[in-house]
């Protein structure tokens, strides 16, 4: 998955979520990374 370059219109936002909302955001990010890098993670695990 390729991301567009960061420009003046699309800058990262600092999010300070705590509690249940923060947990949901973190788990969602982990799932997204694991899905996009599944082959690499498996290759490293099999070494």
N, CA, C and O atoms as a printed pandas DataFrame, in Angstrom:
     atom_number atom_name residue_name chain_id  residue_number  x_coord  y_coord  z_coord
0              1         N          UNK        A               1    0.841   -1.168    0.000
1              2        CA          UNK        A               1    0.000    0.000    0.000
2              3         C          UNK        A               1    0.890    1.235    0.000
3              4         O          UNK        A               1    1.645    1.451    0.948
4              5         N          UNK        A               2    0.814    2.031   -1.025
5              6        CA          UNK        A               2    1.623    3.243   -1.139
6              7         C          UNK        A               2    0.832    4.428   -0.606
7              8         O          UNK        A               2   -0.352    4.589   -0.900
8              9         N          UNK        A               3    1.502    5.243    0.172
9             10        CA          UNK        A               3    0.866    6.437    0.719
10            11         C          UNK        A               3    1.290    7.641   -0.107
11            12         O          UNK        A               3    2.426    7.697   -0.576
12            13         N          UNK        A               4    0.385    8.615   -0.294
13            14        CA          UNK        A               4    0.763    9.816   -1.030
14            15         C          UNK        A               4    1.774   10.629   -0.217
15            16         O          UNK        A               4    1.807   10.533    1.009
16            17         N          UNK        A               5    2.589   11.422   -0.892
17            18        CA          UNK        A               5    3.559   12.238   -0.148
18            19         C          UNK        A               5    2.849   13.255    0.737
19            20         O          UNK        A               5    1.746   13.704    0.425
20            21         N          UNK        A               6    3.489   13.610    1.835
21            22        CA          UNK        A               6    2.912   14.588    2.757
22            23         C          UNK        A               6    3.051   15.968    2.125
23            24         O          UNK        A               6    4.145   16.372    1.732
24            25         N          UNK        A               7    1.951   16.677    2.033
25            26        CA          UNK        A               7    1.987   18.027    1.479
26            27         C          UNK        A               7    1.363   18.976    2.491
27            28         O          UNK        A               7    1.038   18.572    3.608
28            29         N          UNK        A               8    1.200   20.202    2.114
29            30        CA          UNK        A               8    0.620   21.197    3.011
30            31         C          UNK        A               8   -0.811   20.824    3.394
31            32         O          UNK        A               8   -1.283   21.190    4.470
32            33         N          UNK        A               9   -1.493   20.104    2.522
33            34        CA          UNK        A               9   -2.895   19.756    2.792
34            35         C          UNK        A               9   -3.057   18.464    3.573
35            36         O          UNK        A               9   -4.112   18.237    4.166
36            37         N          UNK        A              10   -2.044   17.617    3.589
37            38        CA          UNK        A              10   -2.160   16.330    4.269
38            39         C          UNK        A              10   -0.998   16.145    5.226
39            40         O          UNK        A              10   -0.048   15.425    4.920
40            41         N          UNK        A              11   -1.065   16.777    6.360
41            42        CA          UNK        A              11   -0.012   16.640    7.364
42            43         C          UNK        A              11   -0.471   15.679    8.455
43            44         O          UNK        A              11   -1.659   15.616    8.774
44            45         N          UNK        A              12    0.475   14.929    9.027
45            46        CA          UNK        A              12    0.111   14.045   10.142
46            47         C          UNK        A              12   -0.410   14.862   11.314
47            48         O          UNK        A              12    0.038   15.983   11.555
48            49         N          UNK        A              13   -1.343   14.297   12.025
49            50        CA          UNK        A              13   -1.941   14.968   13.179
50            51         C          UNK        A              13   -1.503   14.250   14.439
51            52         O          UNK        A              13   -1.521   13.021   14.503
52            53         N          UNK        A              14   -1.110   15.018   15.438
53            54        CA          UNK        A              14   -0.746   14.431   16.724
54            55         C          UNK        A              14   -2.040   14.080   17.453
55            56         O          UNK        A              14   -2.894   14.938   17.680
56            57         N          UNK        A              15   -2.168   12.804   17.813
57            58        CA          UNK        A              15   -3.369   12.355   18.507
58            59         C          UNK        A              15   -2.967   11.871   19.891
59            60         O          UNK        A              15   -2.036   11.079   20.032
60            61         N          UNK        A              16   -3.656   12.338   20.890
61            62        CA          UNK        A              16   -3.378   11.898   22.244
62            63         C          UNK        A              16   -4.640   11.229   22.792
63            64         O          UNK        A              16   -5.448   11.846   23.484
64            65         N          UNK        A              17   -4.775    9.966   22.461
65            66        CA          UNK        A              17   -5.939    9.214   22.908
66            67         C          UNK        A              17   -5.532    8.305   24.055
67            68         O          UNK        A              17   -4.489    7.652   24.011
68            69         N          UNK        A              18   -6.352    8.276   25.057
69            70        CA          UNK        A              18   -6.095    7.398   26.189
70            71         C          UNK        A              18   -7.335    6.563   26.459
71            72         O          UNK        A              18   -8.433    6.872   25.997
72            73         N          UNK        A              19   -7.134    5.526   27.201
73            74        CA          UNK        A              19   -8.255    4.657   27.551
74            75         C          UNK        A              19   -8.689    3.799   26.387
75            76         O          UNK        A              19   -7.874    3.386   25.562
76            77         N          UNK        A              20   -9.965    3.538   26.329
77            78        CA          UNK        A              20  -10.525    2.631   25.328
78            79         C          UNK        A              20  -10.345    3.148   23.904
79            80         O          UNK        A              20  -10.060    2.366   22.997
80            81         N          UNK        A              21  -10.509    4.455   23.696
81            82        CA          UNK        A              21  -10.353    5.025   22.350
82            83         C          UNK        A              21   -8.919    4.848   21.851
83            84         O          UNK        A              21   -8.708    4.481   20.695
84            85         N          UNK        A              22   -7.947    5.101   22.702
85            86        CA          UNK        A              22   -6.550    4.931   22.322
86            87         C          UNK        A              22   -6.217    3.491   22.014
87            88         O          UNK        A              22   -5.452    3.202   21.093
88            89         N          UNK        A              23   -6.792    2.589   22.786
89            90        CA          UNK        A              23   -6.559    1.160   22.569
90            91         C          UNK        A              23   -7.097    0.738   21.203
91            92         O          UNK        A              23   -6.446   -0.025   20.489
92            93         N          UNK        A              24   -8.273    1.226   20.839
93            94        CA          UNK        A              24   -8.858    0.895   19.524
94            95         C          UNK        A              24   -7.985    1.409   18.390
95            96         O          UNK        A              24   -7.764    0.704   17.405
96            97         N          UNK        A              25   -7.486    2.638   18.522
97            98        CA          UNK        A              25   -6.645    3.221   17.476
98            99         C          UNK        A              25   -5.350    2.425   17.340
99           100         O          UNK        A              25   -4.915    2.125   16.229
100          101         N          UNK        A              26   -4.735    2.084   18.474
101          102        CA          UNK        A              26   -3.471    1.335   18.448
102          103         C          UNK        A              26   -3.667   -0.048   17.831
103          104         O          UNK        A              26   -2.863   -0.470   17.000
104          105         N          UNK        A              27   -4.712   -0.750   18.222
105          106        CA          UNK        A              27   -4.961   -2.089   17.670
106          107         C          UNK        A              27   -5.259   -2.026   16.177
107          108         O          UNK        A              27   -4.839   -2.902   15.421
108          109         N          UNK        A              28   -5.975   -1.004   15.756
109          110        CA          UNK        A              28   -6.266   -0.837   14.341
110          111         C          UNK        A              28   -4.983   -0.614   13.550
111          112         O          UNK        A              28   -4.812   -1.169   12.465
112          113         N          UNK        A              29   -4.090    0.194   14.093
113          114        CA          UNK        A              29   -2.808    0.451   13.423
114          115         C          UNK        A              29   -1.975   -0.829   13.344
115          116         O          UNK        A              29   -1.359   -1.107   12.315
116          117         N          UNK        A              30   -1.955   -1.599   14.415
117          118        CA          UNK        A              30   -1.192   -2.851   14.420
118          119         C          UNK        A              30   -1.751   -3.820   13.394
119          120         O          UNK        A              30   -0.989   -4.456   12.666
120          121         N          UNK        A              31   -3.055   -3.940   13.327
121          122        CA          UNK        A              31   -3.672   -4.841   12.335
122          123         C          UNK        A              31   -3.320   -4.408   10.919
123          124         O          UNK        A              31   -3.017   -5.247   10.070
124          125         N          UNK        A              32   -3.358   -3.102   10.659
125          126        CA          UNK        A              32   -3.046   -2.585    9.328
126          127         C          UNK        A              32   -1.593   -2.897    8.961
127          128         O          UNK        A              32   -1.321   -3.318    7.837
128          129         N          UNK        A              33   -0.665   -2.698    9.887
129          130        CA          UNK        A              33    0.747   -2.977    9.622
130          131         C          UNK        A              33    0.960   -4.469    9.404
131          132         O          UNK        A              33    1.673   -4.869    8.483
132          133         N          UNK        A              34    0.347   -5.289   10.245
133          134        CA          UNK        A              34    0.517   -6.741   10.099
134          135         C          UNK        A              34   -0.035   -7.234    8.766
135          136         O          UNK        A              34    0.555   -8.108    8.130
136          137         N          UNK        A              35   -1.155   -6.680    8.350
137          138        CA          UNK        A              35   -1.743   -7.100    7.087
138          139         C          UNK        A              35   -0.871   -6.667    5.911
139          140         O          UNK        A              35   -0.671   -7.443    4.977
140          141         N          UNK        A              36   -0.354   -5.454    5.942
141          142        CA          UNK        A              36    0.423   -4.960    4.814
142          143         C          UNK        A              36    1.819   -5.576    4.746
143          144         O          UNK        A              36    2.430   -5.589    3.678
144          145         N          UNK        A              37    2.337   -6.090    5.871
145          146        CA          UNK        A              37    3.683   -6.657    5.891
146          147         C          UNK        A              37    3.679   -8.144    6.254
147          148         O          UNK        A              37    4.671   -8.660    6.768
148          149         N          UNK        A              38    2.595   -8.814    5.997
149          150        CA          UNK        A              38    2.443  -10.210    6.409
150          151         C          UNK        A              38    3.550  -11.107    5.847
151          152         O          UNK        A              38    4.073  -11.958    6.566
152          153         N          UNK        A              39    3.909  -10.931    4.585
153          154        CA          UNK        A              39    4.928  -11.790    3.975
154          155         C          UNK        A              39    6.293  -11.575    4.635
155          156         O          UNK        A              39    7.015  -12.535    4.905
156          157         N          UNK        A              40    6.641  -10.311    4.893
157          158        CA          UNK        A              40    7.919  -10.009    5.518
158          159         C          UNK        A              40    7.977  -10.547    6.949
159          160         O          UNK        A              40    8.996  -11.090    7.376
160          161         N          UNK        A              41    6.884  -10.392    7.677
161          162        CA          UNK        A              41    6.835  -10.877    9.063
162          163         C          UNK        A              41    6.976  -12.389    9.078
163          164         O          UNK        A              41    7.702  -12.931    9.911
164          165         N          UNK        A              42    6.293  -13.082    8.169
165          166        CA          UNK        A              42    6.383  -14.534    8.108
166          167         C          UNK        A              42    7.807  -14.970    7.754
167          168         O          UNK        A              42    8.323  -15.915    8.350
168          169         N          UNK        A              43    8.447  -14.302    6.801
169          170        CA          UNK        A              43    9.802  -14.638    6.406
170          171         C          UNK        A              43   10.768  -14.481    7.572
171          172         O          UNK        A              43   11.648  -15.319    7.768
172          173         N          UNK        A              44   10.605  -13.408    8.348
173          174        CA          UNK        A              44   11.469  -13.221    9.518
174          175         C          UNK        A              44   11.196  -14.263   10.589
175          176         O          UNK        A              44   12.127  -14.720   11.253
176          177         N          UNK        A              45    9.952  -14.642   10.768
177          178        CA          UNK        A              45    9.601  -15.627   11.790
178          179         C          UNK        A              45   10.144  -17.006   11.428
179          180         O          UNK        A              45   10.467  -17.798   12.313
180          181         N          UNK        A              46   10.244  -17.297   10.132
181          182        CA          UNK        A              46   10.687  -18.614    9.685
182          183         C          UNK        A              46   12.216  -18.745    9.651
183          184         O          UNK        A              46   12.731  -19.837    9.408
184          185         N          UNK        A              47   12.936  -17.667    9.886
185          186        CA          UNK        A              47   14.419  -17.737    9.852
186          187         C          UNK        A              47   14.942  -18.590   10.965
187          188         O          UNK        A              47   16.154  -18.761   11.094
